[in-house]
Amino acid sequence: MTKYKLKNTKPVKLKIKTGDEVIFIAGKDKGRRGKVLSIDKLSSRVLVEGLNLMKKHVRPNPQVGEKGGIIEREASVHISNVAIFNPLTQKADRVGYRLLEDGTKVRVFKSDNERIEV
């Protein structure tokens, strides 16, 4: 279960997938890019590598061999604050879907209809 307030009780369909390169369009990291590490479909939040860093105070645990101190780690951000990054236009883009001739459904960039490669 997540610690964020849930609007939906069932998972929603998200157009951004794990491994996609995204760009922040809002917040303190606006304009910075990173790779999606994980997605929480219930709360519609994503974890982006190296962005939205927060400091966490950790107590030492000698049984596990964990040192105490202040560590920096990524915090999740709502999916509405990120957009997929289009490497051809070097800008944020929207995601659409297209059916190929053999019947497979693929994700495409809305601006130039190029296929999204992960």
C-alpha positions in Angstrom: 0.0 0.0 0.0 1.2 3.5 -0.7 1.5 6.4 1.7 -0.1 8.8 -0.8 -3.8 9.5 -1.0 -5.4 7.3 -3.6 -8.0 8.6 -6.1 -8.5 5.2 -7.7 -9.0 1.9 -6.0 -7.8 0.0 -9.1 -4.6 0.5 -11.2 -4.8 3.0 -14.0 -3.4 2.6 -17.5 -0.2 4.7 -17.8 1.5 5.6 -21.1 5.0 5.9 -19.5 6.7 2.6 -18.8 9.7 1.5 -16.7 13.0 2.3 -18.6 11.6 5.3 -20.5 13.6 8.5 -20.5 11.5 11.3 -19.1 11.8 15.0 -18.6 10.4 16.9 -15.6 7.9 19.5 -16.7 7.2 20.9 -13.2 8.8 21.1 -9.8 12.3 21.9 -8.5 13.9 19.6 -11.1 12.0 21.1 -14.1 13.9 20.5 -17.4 16.1 17.7 -16.1 16.0 14.2 -17.6 16.2 10.8 -16.1 15.3 7.1 -16.6 12.1 5.7 -14.9 13.1 3.1 -12.3 9.6 2.1 -11.1 5.9 3.0 -11.4 3.2 2.9 -8.8 0.0 2.5 -10.8 -2.4 2.9 -7.8 -1.1 6.3 -6.8 0.0 7.3 -10.4 3.6 8.0 -9.2 7.0 7.4 -10.8 10.5 7.0 -9.4 13.1 8.7 -11.7 16.8 7.9 -11.5 18.9 10.7 -9.9 16.0 13.2 -9.7 13.8 14.5 -7.0 16.4 13.6 -4.3 15.5 13.8 -0.7 17.6 13.4 2.5 16.7 10.5 4.8 18.0 10.2 8.3 19.0 6.6 9.0 19.7 5.0 12.4 22.6 2.6 12.5 21.7 -1.1 12.6 24.7 -3.2 13.7 22.9 -6.5 13.2 22.7 -5.8 9.5 25.9 -3.8 9.3 24.2 -0.7 8.2 25.8 2.6 9.1 23.8 5.5 10.3 23.7 9.0 8.9 22.0 11.1 6.3 21.5 9.4 2.9 20.2 10.9 -0.3 17.6 8.9 -2.3 15.1 9.4 -5.0 11.5 10.3 -4.0 8.5 9.5 -6.2 6.8 12.2 -8.2 3.3 12.3 -9.7 3.1 11.2 -13.3 1.5 14.5 -14.4 4.8 16.2 -13.6 6.9 14.2 -16.1 6.6 13.7 -19.9 8.4 11.3 -22.2 11.5 12.7 -23.8 11.7 12.6 -27.6 15.4 12.3 -28.6 14.8 13.5 -32.2 13.2 16.8 -31.3 15.1 17.1 -27.9 11.8 18.1 -26.3 9.0 16.6 -24.1 6.3 14.7 -26.0 3.1 12.9 -25.6 2.5 9.2 -26.2 0.0 7.7 -28.7 -0.6 4.2 -30.0 -0.6 2.8 -33.5 -1.4 -0.6 -34.9 1.2 -2.2 -37.3 0.4 -4.3 -40.3 0.9 -7.5 -38.4 -1.6 -6.4 -35.7 0.8 -5.4 -32.9 0.1 -2.3 -30.9 3.1 0.0 -30.5 3.7 3.3 -28.7 4.6 6.3 -30.8 5.5 10.0 -30.2 2.5 12.3 -31.1 4.7 15.0 -32.6 6.4 12.9 -35.4 4.7 9.5 -35.2 8.1 7.8 -34.6 8.1 4.5 -32.7 9.2 4.6 -29.1 12.2 2.3 -28.5 12.9 1.3 -24.9 
